Structure formats: C-alpha cells, structure tokens
C-alpha cells in the first residue's frame, strides 16, 4: 500500500503521515526533510524561520531543487509497496491506481497559526503572518512549477479531512479505518 499525505502549512500532514507509518508498520518518507538536504542552507529548524523563508524564495527563483526532490520521491514510491509519503506535491504527480491512497489534511488558518505559534514558540500574531506568507510563497513555487493549486485543487484526493477538531490520535485512527476500507484489508 502506498499512502500519500498532503496539506499546507501546519495542517497536520506530517504528524498524520508519521502516525500512519508507525501504526501500519510502513516506511515513512518526509518530502520536506529530503528537500532541506538538497538546499544550500540546511540548518534551519522550520520553513517559517528566517532562513527557511529565504530558501522558499530561492526555490521560487530556481525550481531545480523541487524538481530533483519530486523525481527522487517518485522513484522511491515506484520501488516500494509499503510506504507513507508526506509531500506537498506528490499526489498531483503520481498517477492513481488501486494501490495508492491520497489523503489531504486541511485546517483553518487560525488553527494552523496557533499550531505554528506553539511549535515555534512565537506569538500568535507573528505565527499568523508567517503562516499566511509561507502558504502563499510555497503555493507559488508549485503553481509556477506544475501549474497546480496545492490549497484548492483537491481533485486527486481519495480522502480530504479537516484536522482542526481532532487530536493526532483521533485523526490517525479515523484515517486507519478509512485505509482498511480503501485497501479492503
């Protein structure tokens, strides 16, 4: 089974993807971690940090990093039967079939900003501003590169779920139930 998990900043995609991989004993691949490894500055803690935002601006100017990442992720997925991939773009780039489940995690901006505020230990107002800016810039990278709207085009997804009223365990368990039904396990 191949599971892709996508969503914008602080939607809960990474937490869900890691939780699904652990629960289902599947390999976990983080697109974000692999992308950081390709960039000239690798030491930033979050994409919302000053250096992280600089790297997003660099990606807007030079799509080579994102292209390399996505090609590498697609190659990895094609070689695997049991994997969870956390990526902003792979669900649009990967052709659907019976062995692939595509999940999109969403949450309102105020919830996502609150998560960034707690995670990065910054004031809510700053987190809100940074989250909006990061969403806009990152979406711009993929709009320019692939002509996809990562926040609005949900057509590729088998499951779209709002994480705002669920804790991480409830979100994971709900998705596991769906996965069992989807794959007829």
PAZAPA-4460 file (N, C-alpha, C; in steps of 0.05 Angstrom, whole numbers, plus 32768, in hexadecimal, padded with zeros to 4 digits):
% residues 185
    n_x    n_y    n_z   ca_x   ca_y   ca_z    c_x    c_y    c_z   seq   type   mol
   8011   7FE8   8000   8000   8000   8000   8011   8019   8000     1      X     A
   800A   802B   7FEF   8018   8045   7FED   8004   805A   7FF6     2      X     A
   800D   806A   800A   7FFC   807F   8016   800B   8099   8013     3      X     A
   7FFE   80AD   8006   800A   80C7   8006   7FF9   80D9   8018     4      X     A
   8006   80EB   8026   7FF9   80FE   8037   8002   811A   8030     5      X     A
   7FEF   812B   802A   7FF6   8146   8021   7FE5   815A   8031     6      X     A
   7FED   8173   8030   7FDF   8189   803D   7FF2   81A0   803F     7      X     A
   7FE7   81B7   8045   7FF7   81CF   8047   8002   81D2   8064     8      X     A
   8010   81E8   8069   801E   81ED   8082   800D   81E6   809B     9      X     A
   8018   81D6   80AC   800D   81CF   80C6   7FF1   81C4   80C5    10      X     A
   7FEB   81B6   80AF   7FD0   81AA   80AD   7FCF   8190   80BD    11      X     A
   7FE6   8184   80C3   7FE7   816B   80D1   7FF1   8154   80C0    12      X     A
   7FFA   815A   80A8   8002   8145   8095   8019   8135   809E    13      X     A
   802E   8142   80A9   8045   8133   80B2   803F   8122   80CA    14      X     A
   8030   812D   80DD   8029   811D   80F5   8018   8105   80ED    15      X     A
   8005   8109   80DA   7FF5   80F3   80D1   8006   80DF   80C2    16      X     A
   8016   80E8   80B0   8027   80D5   80A0   8039   80C4   80B2    17      X     A
   8046   80D0   80C5   8056   80C1   80D8   8045   80AD   80E8    18      X     A
   802E   80B7   80F1   801D   80A6   8101   8013   808E   80F1    19      X     A
   800C   8092   80D8   8003   807C   80C7   8019   8068   80C2    20      X     A
   8031   8072   80BC   8048   8061   80B8   804D   804F   80D0    21      X     A
   804D   805B   80E8   8051   804C   8101   803B   8038   8105    22      X     A
   8022   8041   8103   800B   802F   8108   800A   8018   80F5    23      X     A
   8010   801D   80DC   800E   8008   80C7   8028   7FFA   80C0    24      X     A
   803D   8001   80CF   8058   7FF6   80CB   8061   7FF9   80AE    25      X     A
   805F   8012   80A4   8068   8019   8089   807F   802C   808A    26      X     A
   808F   802C   8074   80A5   803F   8072   8099   805B   8070    27      X     A
   80A7   806E   807D   809E   808A   807C   80B3   809B   806D    28      X     A
   80AA   80AB   805A   80BC   80BD   804B   80B1   80D9   804F    29      X     A
   80C2   80EB   8057   80BC   8108   805A   80C7   8117   8042    30      X     A
   80B5   8122   8032   80BD   8132   801C   80CC   814B   8025    31      X     A
   80C3   8157   803B   80CF   816F   8046   80EC   8169   804E    32      X     A
   80F1   8153   805C   810D   814D   8065   811F   8148   804D    33      X     A
   8115   813A   8039   8124   8135   8021   812A   814F   8012    34      X     A
   8117   8161   8011   811B   817B   8004   8130   818B   8012    35      X     A
   812F   818C   802D   8143   819B   803C   815F   8191   8035    36      X     A
   8162   8177   8032   817C   816B   802C   8187   8174   8011    37      X     A
   8175   817C   7FFF   817E   8185   7FE4   8186   81A3   7FE4    38      X     A
   817C   81B2   7FF7   8180   81CF   7FF7   819B   81D8   8002    39      X     A
   81A5   81EF   7FFA   81BF   81F9   8003   81C0   81FE   8021    40      X     A
   81A9   8207   802D   81A8   820B   804A   8197   81F5   8056    41      X     A
   81A3   81E5   8067   8195   81CD   8071   818F   81CF   808F    42      X     A
   8199   81E3   809C   8199   81E4   80BA   8180   81F1   80C6    43      X     A
   816D   81FA   80B5   8156   8207   80C1   8143   81F2   80CD    44      X     A
   8136   81FA   80E4   8125   81E8   80F2   8109   81E5   80E6    45      X     A
   80FF   81FB   80DB   80E5   81FA   80CE   80E4   820B   80B6    46      X     A
   80D2   8205   80A4   80CF   8215   808B   80C6   8231   8092    47      X     A
   80B9   8235   80A9   80AF   824F   80B0   80C5   8261   80BC    48      X     A
   80DC   8256   80C1   80F3   8266   80CC   80FD   8278   80B6    49      X     A
   810F   828B   80BE   811A   829E   80AB   8129   828F   8094    50      X     A
   813B   827C   809C   8149   826D   8087   8137   825B   8077    51      X     A
   8123   824F   8084   810F   823F   8075   8101   824F   8060    52      X     A
   80F9   8268   8067   80EB   8279   8054   80FE   8281   803D    53      X     A
   8117   8285   8044   812B   828B   802F   812D   8274   801B    54      X     A
   812C   825C   8025   812E   8244   8013   8115   8242   8002    55      X     A
   80FE   824A   800C   80E5   8249   7FFC   80E8   825E   7FE5    56      X     A
   80F3   8275   7FEB   80F7   828A   7FD6   810B   827F   7FC1    57      X     A
   8120   8271   7FCA   8133   8265   7FB8   8125   8251   7FA6    58      X     A
   8113   8240   7FB1   8104   822C   7FA2   80F2   8239   7F8D    59      X     A
   80E7   8250   7F94   80D6   825F   7F81   80E6   8267   7F69    60      X     A
   80FF   8270   7F6D   8111   8279   7F58   811D   8261   7F48    61      X     A
   8121   824B   7F56   812F   8234   7F4A   8121   821A   7F51    62      X     A
   8110   8210   7F3F   8101   81F8   7F45   8110   81DE   7F45    63      X     A
   812A   81DF   7F40   813A   81C6   7F3D   8138   81B5   7F57    64      X     A
   8137   81C1   7F6E   8136   81B2   7F87   811D   81A2   7F89    65      X     A
   8106   81AF   7F83   80ED   81A1   7F85   80EA   818B   7F70    66      X     A
   80F4   8191   7F58   80F4   817C   7F42   8104   8164   7F4B    67      X     A
   811C   8168   7F55   812D   8152   7F5F   811E   8142   7F74    68      X     A
   8113   8150   7F87   8105   8143   7F9D   80EE   8132   7F92    69      X     A
   80DD   813E   7F82   80C5   812F   7F79   80CD   8117   7F68    70      X     A
   80E2   8119   7F57   80EB   8102   7F48   80F5   80EC   7F5A    71      X     A
   8104   80F4   7F6F   810E   80E0   7F82   80F7   80D3   7F91    72      X     A
   80E4   80E2   7F99   80CD   80D7   7FA8   80BD   80C3   7F96    73      X     A
   80B9   80CB   7F7D   80AA   80B9   7F6A   80BA   809F   7F66    74      X     A
   80D4   80A1   7F63   80E4   8089   7F60   80E2   8077   7F79    75      X     A
   80E3   8083   7F90   80E1   8074   7FA9   80C6   8066   7FAB    76      X     A
   80B1   8075   7FA5   8096   806A   7FA6   8093   8052   7F93    77      X     A
   809D   8055   7F7B   809A   8040   7F67   80A8   8026   7F6F    78      X     A
   80BD   8028   7F80   80CB   8011   7F89   80BF   8004   7FA2    79      X     A
   80AB   8011   7FAE   80A1   8009   7FC8   8084   7FFF   7FC6    80      X     A
   807D   7FED   7FD7   8061   7FE4   7FD9   8054   7FED   7FF3    81      X     A
   8064   7FF5   8007   805A   7FFC   8021   8068   8015   802B    82      X     A
   805B   802C   8026   8068   8045   802C   8053   805B   8031    83      X     A
   805B   806D   8043   804B   8086   8047   805D   809D   8040    84      X     A
   8054   80AE   802D   8063   80C4   8024   8055   80DE   802B    85      X     A
   8063   80EF   8039   805A   810A   8041   8065   811E   802D    86      X     A
   8053   8129   801D   805D   813B   8007   8047   814F   7FFF    87      X     A
   804F   8167   7FF9   803C   817B   7FEF   8033   8175   7FD3    88      X     A
   8043   8167   7FC3   803D   8165   7FA6   8038   8149   7F9B    89      X     A
   8043   8135   7FA7   8043   8119   7F9C   8027   8110   7F95    90      X     A
   8012   8116   7FA4   7FF7   810C   7F9C   7FEF   8115   7F80    91      X     A
   7FF8   812C   7F78   7FF1   8136   7F5D   8002   812A   7F48    92      X     A
   801B   8122   7F4F   802E   8118   7F3B   802D   80F9   7F38    93      X     A
   8021   80EC   7F4B   8020   80CF   7F4C   8005   80C5   7F40    94      X     A
   8007   80B5   7F2C   7FEE   80AA   7F20   7FE0   8098   7F33    95      X     A
   7FC6   809B   7F35   7FB6   808B   7F48   7FB3   806E   7F3E    96      X     A
   7FB2   805C   7F51   7FAB   8040   7F4B   7FA1   8034   7F65    97      X     A
   7F9A   801A   7F64   7F8D   800D   7F7B   7FA0   800A   7F93    98      X     A
   7FBA   800E   7F8F   7FCD   800A   7FA4   7FD6   8025   7FB0    99      X     A
   7FC9   803B   7FA8   7FD2   8056   7FB1   7FBA   8064   7FBE   100      X     A
   7FBE   806D   7FD6   7FAA   807D   7FE4   7FB5   8099   7FE8   101      X     A
   7FA6   80AD   7FE1   7FAE   80C9   7FE3   7F9D   80D7   7FF7   102      X     A
   7FAA   80E1   800D   7F9C   80EF   8023   7FA4   810C   8023   103      X     A
   7F91   811E   8026   7F96   813A   8029   7F8C   8143   8044   104      X     A
   7F9E   8150   8054   7F97   8159   806E   7F95   8178   806D   105      X     A
   7F7F   8182   8078   7F7B   819F   8078   7F72   81A8   8094   106      X     A
   7F75   81C2   8098   7F6C   81CF   80B1   7F6B   81ED   80AB   107      X     A
   7F59   81FB   80B9   7F57   8218   80B5   7F71   8226   80BD   108      X     A
   7F75   823D   80B1   7F8E   824C   80B6   7F92   8253   80D4   109      X     A
   7F7D   8259   80E3   7F81   825F   80FF   7F8C   8247   810F   110      X     A
   7F82   822F   8108   7F8B   8217   8115   7FA8   8211   810D   111      X     A
   7FAF   8214   80F4   7FCA   820F   80EB   7FDE   8223   80F6   112      X     A
   7FD5   823C   80F8   7FE7   8251   8104   7FEC   824B   8122   113      X     A
   7FD7   8241   8130   7FDA   823A   814C   7FEE   8224   814F   114      X     A
   7FED   8210   813D   8000   81FA   813D   801D   8204   8139   115      X     A
   8020   8216   8126   803B   8221   8120   8044   8231   8139   116      X     A
   8033   8240   8145   8039   8250   815C   8044   823E   8173   117      X     A
   8036   8228   8178   803E   8215   818D   8058   8207   8185   118      X     A
   8059   81FC   816D   8070   81ED   8164   8089   81FD   8164   119      X     A
   8088   8216   815A   809F   8227   8157   80A3   823B   816E   120      X     A
   8091   8239   8181   8092   824B   8199   8094   8268   8191   121      X     A
   8081   8271   8180   807F   828D   8178   8063   8297   817D   122      X     A
   805F   82B1   817F   8044   82BC   8184   8031   82B4   816D   123      X     A
   8018   82B1   8174   8003   82A8   8161   8002   82BB   8149   124      X     A
   8003   82D5   814E   8001   82E9   8139   8018   82E5   8124   125      X     A
   8030   82E1   812E   8047   82DC   811D   8043   82C2   810D   126      X     A
   803A   82AE   811B   8036   8294   810F   8021   8296   80F8   127      X     A
   800C   82A5   80FD   7FF7   82A9   80E9   8003   82B6   80D0   128      X     A
   8012   82CB   80D4   801E   82D9   80BD   8032   82C7   80AE   129      X     A
   8042   82B9   80BD   8056   82A7   80B0   8049   8290   80A1   130      X     A
   8034   8285   80AE   8026   826E   80A1   8019   8277   8087   131      X     A
   800C   828E   8087   8000   8298   806E   8015   829C   8059   132      X     A
   802B   82A8   8061   8041   82AE   804D   804D   8294   8043   133      X     A
   8052   8281   8054   805E   8268   804C   804B   8259   8039   134      X     A
   8031   8258   8040   801E   824B   802F   801E   8257   8013   135      X     A
   801E   8272   8011   801D   8280   7FF8   8036   827A   7FE7   136      X     A
   804E   827C   7FF4   8067   8278   7FE6   806A   825B   7FDD   137      X     A
   8064   8248   7FEF   8067   822C   7FE8   8053   8224   7FD2   138      X     A
   803B   822D   7FD4   8027   8228   7FBF   8030   8234   7FA5   139      X     A
   803E   824A   7FA6   8049   8257   7F8E   805E   8246   7F81   140      X     A
   806E   8238   7F91   8082   8227   7F85   8075   8211   7F74   141      X     A
   8060   8205   7F7F   8053   81EF   7F70   8041   81F8   7F5A   142      X     A
   8036   8210   7F5D   8026   821C   7F47   8038   8221   7F2F   143      X     A
   804F   822D   7F35   8063   8233   7F20   806E   821A   7F13   144      X     A
   8075   8206   7F24   8082   81EE   7F1A   806F   81DB   7F0C   145      X     A
   8057   81D6   7F19   8045   81C1   7F0F   802A   81CB   7F07   146      X     A
   8025   81E5   7F0B   800A   81F0   7F06   7FF4   81E3   7F16   147      X     A
   7FFB   81DC   7F2F   7FE7   81D1   7F41   7FE2   81E4   7F59   148      X     A
   7FCA   81E3   7F63   7FC3   81F4   7F7A   7FC1   81E1   7F92   149      X     A
   7FD6   81DF   7FA2   7FD8   81CC   7FB7   7FC4   81D1   7FCE   150      X     A
   7FB8   81E8   7FCF   7FA5   81EE   7FE4   7F88   81EB   7FDB   151      X     A
   7F83   81EB   7FC1   7F67   81EA   7FB8   7F60   81D2   7FA5   152      X     A
   7F74   81C8   7F96   7F6E   81B2   7F84   7F70   8197   7F93   153      X     A
   7F59   818E   7F9D   7F59   8175   7FAD   7F50   815D   7F9C   154      X     A
   7F4E   8160   7F82   7F44   814B   7F71   7F53   8131   7F72   155      X     A
   7F6E   8131   7F76   7F7D   8118   7F77   7F78   8107   7F90   156      X     A
   7F6A   8111   7FA4   7F6A   8104   7FBE   7F52   80F1   7FC2   157      X     A
   7F59   80DB   7FCF   7F44   80C7   7FD6   7F37   80CE   7FF1   158      X     A
   7F46   80DD   8002   7F3B   80E5   801C   7F45   8101   8022   159      X     A
   7F33   8113   8028   7F39   812E   8031   7F2E   8130   804D   160      X     A
   7F40   8138   8060   7F37   8138   807C   7F40   8151   808A   161      X     A
   7F2E   815D   809A   7F34   8175   80A9   7F3F   816C   80C4   162      X     A
   7F57   8173   80CA   7F64   816B   80E3   7F5F   817D   80FB   163      X     A
   7F50   8192   80F7   7F4E   81A7   810B   7F40   819E   8125   164      X     A
   7F2E   818B   8123   7F1F   8183   813B   7F26   8167   8145   165      X     A
   7F3D   815D   813A   7F46   8142   8141   7F61   8144   814D   166      X     A
   7F66   8134   8162   7F82   8132   816C   7F90   811F   8159   167      X     A
   7FAA   811D   815C   7FBA   810D   8149   7FB2   80EF   8149   168      X     A
   7FAB   80E4   8160   7FA3   80C8   8162   7F89   80C3   8154   169      X     A
   7F75   80D5   8159   7F5B   80D3   814B   7F5E   80D5   812D   170      X     A
   7F6E   80E8   8124   7F73   80EC   8108   7F7F   80D3   80FC   171      X     A
   7F94   80C9   8109   7FA1   80B0   80FF   7F8D   8099   80FE   172      X     A
   7F7E   8095   8114   7F6C   807E   8115   7F56   8080   8100   173      X     A
   7F4C   8098   80FB   7F38   809C   80E7   7F43   8095   80CB   174      X     A
   7F5B   809D   80C6   7F68   8097   80AD   7F6F   8079   80AA   175      X     A
   7F77   806C   80C0   7F7D   8050   80BF   7F63   8040   80B8   176      X     A
   7F4D   8048   80C4   7F33   803B   80BD   7F2D   803E   809F   177      X     A
   7F32   8056   8095   7F2D   805B   8078   7F41   804A   8067   178      X     A
   7F5A   8049   8070   7F6E   803A   8061   7F66   801C   805F   179      X     A
   7F5D   8011   8075   7F54   7FF5   8074   7F3E   7FF0   8061   180      X     A
   7F2B   8003   8060   7F15   8001   804E   7F1E   8005   8031   181      X     A
   7F2F   8019   802D   7F39   8020   8012   7F48   8008   8005   182      X     A
   7F5A   7FFD   8015   7F6A   7FE7   800B   7F5D   7FCB   8010   183      X     A
   7F46   7FCB   801B   7F37   7FB2   8021   7F48   7F9F   8031   184      X     A
   7F54   7FA9   8046   7F65   7F99   8058   7F54   7F8D   806E   185      X     A
***
